[in-house]
Amino acid sequence: MCLGIPGRLVAITDEDRLMAVADVSGVRREVNVACVATGPLQDLVGQWALIHVGFAMSLIDEDEAERTLEALRELGEAQEALAAMAEGAKALEGRA
């Protein structure tokens, strides 16, 4: 099963590589926005997207993002996904 976690795109980090930072419940991670980039990348800042394995897969509205996050919290899946993302972010920081 694939699980997309809602995250808010908060900054563009590399326009040439189509990379941005997404905030997922307080965990910030660099993601590729190629799947959702339809215009200027700066227009994506502040938008909500479903994040899966380092890619923003689709844009969603804030209400849908909140409903999805709540459902994930209730199922307990969000904690596992966030822990995995935090470990991935720590690994990336260790390589820098």
C-alpha positions in Angstrom: 0.0 0.0 0.0 1.2 3.5 -0.9 0.6 6.2 1.7 0.7 9.9 0.8 1.2 12.2 3.8 -0.1 15.8 3.6 2.6 18.4 3.8 2.7 22.1 3.3 5.4 23.3 0.8 7.3 26.0 2.6 10.2 26.9 0.4 11.8 26.3 -3.0 15.4 25.1 -2.5 16.6 24.3 -6.0 14.5 25.5 -9.0 16.7 23.7 -11.5 16.2 20.3 -9.8 12.5 21.2 -8.9 13.2 20.8 -5.2 11.3 22.3 -2.3 10.9 21.9 1.5 7.7 20.4 2.8 6.6 20.6 6.4 4.8 17.5 7.5 3.5 17.9 11.1 6.6 19.9 12.1 9.1 17.6 10.2 10.7 19.4 7.3 12.0 17.5 4.4 13.2 18.2 0.9 10.9 16.9 -1.8 10.8 16.9 -5.5 7.9 18.9 -6.9 8.1 17.9 -10.6 4.7 16.1 -10.4 2.9 19.3 -9.2 4.9 22.1 -11.0 2.6 23.6 -13.6 3.8 27.2 -13.4 6.3 29.3 -11.4 7.7 27.2 -8.5 7.2 30.1 -6.1 3.4 29.7 -6.6 3.7 26.3 -4.8 4.9 27.9 -1.6 2.1 27.6 1.0 0.3 24.9 -1.0 -0.6 21.5 0.5 0.6 18.4 -1.3 0.5 14.6 -0.7 4.1 13.5 -0.1 5.2 10.0 -1.0 8.9 8.8 -0.9 10.3 12.2 -1.4 7.9 13.4 -4.1 5.0 15.8 -4.0 2.5 13.7 -5.9 -0.6 15.9 -6.0 -1.8 19.2 -4.6 -4.7 19.1 -2.1 -6.6 21.8 -0.3 -6.1 22.6 3.4 -9.4 21.0 4.5 -8.5 17.7 2.8 -5.0 17.9 4.3 -6.4 18.4 7.8 -9.0 15.6 7.4 -6.3 13.2 6.1 -3.8 14.1 8.9 -6.5 13.5 11.5 -7.4 10.1 10.0 -3.8 9.1 10.0 -3.4 10.2 13.6 -6.4 8.1 14.6 -5.0 5.1 12.8 -1.5 5.5 14.2 0.1 5.4 10.8 1.2 9.0 10.9 3.6 8.4 13.8 5.4 5.6 11.9 5.6 7.6 8.7 6.9 10.7 10.5 9.5 8.7 12.4 10.7 7.3 9.1 10.8 10.7 7.5 12.7 12.1 10.6 15.3 9.2 10.2 15.6 10.0 6.5 16.2 13.7 7.3 18.8 12.8 9.9 20.6 10.6 7.4 20.6 13.5 4.9 21.9 15.9 7.5 24.7 13.4 8.3 25.9 13.4 4.7 26.1 17.2 4.5 
